[in-house]
């Protein structure tokens, strides 16, 4: 966990590089104004709260009942986001959610199914928006960034589409090369135990996949999940729109939505923790390559990079603090026996 905490100061390094290599200063970032910054942060928090509610909704629909209170269920989703936001390619949070559901009595296969449906909803909405953003960039003259966004988003979309289609017909197993790594670094008994549990969970997941994809009951909940996912990403676009308008750039909602979609696609590259640097580069490259649109071209100047930095802080660092608090609530459990013992010792 310590290395994840180190991701927070590491995410500030791109800002320092910008301050050194461009005309932007910390004072320029503050110049966007407290009210626009706060409003942008609220929009970013709205995004993650919609994702947390989608998790609660999926749990109820696919498990068949609520496994905990709404607050605790949504907190578990937010806690997983801390792991996601401090890992390359935004992965890892699903394991936190699966572990939390398993702890609350949900079979691993069903828990993995809920997590998978969340991933599929995210991938379908976000990659399709990235494809649209790339196409619009090419149409408006930003060929390089447009092709880059499409090429980066395509493998993610293709992998999960293949996984959905494959799991609906056959059971998944641990790939042979991963099995070899497990056998090499672990004892025979431990490796066999992990492999058996993982393969069973994958088999249960595929069984759930076949049962649900062949049932019309899954269409409605999944459609609602896609709708919530789109609304959450729309809030992401609004978080940038608010700050862009604060500097009189008059950027529209569509342009803002496309810009953050491109930023998210570039940030998914497994090069930095939490997309630090890549997210900023992605949104800057998208905007600066659309110089045919006057409003967007204006932000590409160094004097407008303060918008991108302020947006990154509002949309990444502010929610990250909420994710951390949720993770602490989920993992830091007080032991009543220890507390009672300490209390008796104090009285003595």
Number of C-alpha atoms within 10 A of each C-alpha: 7 6 9 16 13 12 17 19 8 17 21 16 13 17 23 13 11 18 17 11 10 13 14 19 18 13 9 18 19 13 15 21 14 10 12 22 25 16 16 28 28 18 25 27 23 20 25 24 18 20 25 25 20 25 23 24 23 23 23 16 17 20 16 9 11 15 16 14 10 14 11 15 22 22 23 27 26 30 26 25 29 26 25 22 25 27 22 19 20 21 18 17 21 21 16 22 23 24 15 19 23 16 11 11 10 17 17 21 22 23 25 25 26 27 21 18 19 20 14 20 20 20 21 18 18 22 24 17 23 29 23 18 27 28 18 17 24 17 12 15 15 21 17 14 25 26 17 17 26 22 16 19 25 16 12 15 18 13 11 16 14 11 14 18 13 15 18 20 12 13 17 19 15 13 8 9 9 11 15 12 11 17 16 11 10 12 11 11 10 13 17 15 11 14 18 14 12 17 15 17 21 21 18 21 25 25 20 20 25 19 12 16 15 12 10 9 12 14 13 11 17 20 12 15 24 21 14 22 24 21 16 24 25 22 22 25 25 25 31 31 27 26 27 27 16 17 18 11 17 15 21 16 16 13 20 23 23 24 26 30 31 35 23 24 29 29 26 22 18 15 15 20 24 28 27 24 22 22 26 23 18 24 25 23 20 30 27 19 21 24 17 12 15 12 19 24 17 21 23 21 16 15 15 21 23 28 26 22 20 26 27 25 18 25 23 21 17 16 24 22 13 18 24 18 15 21 21 12 14 17 11 8 8 8 8 9 9 10 11 11 10 12 11 10 9 8 6 6
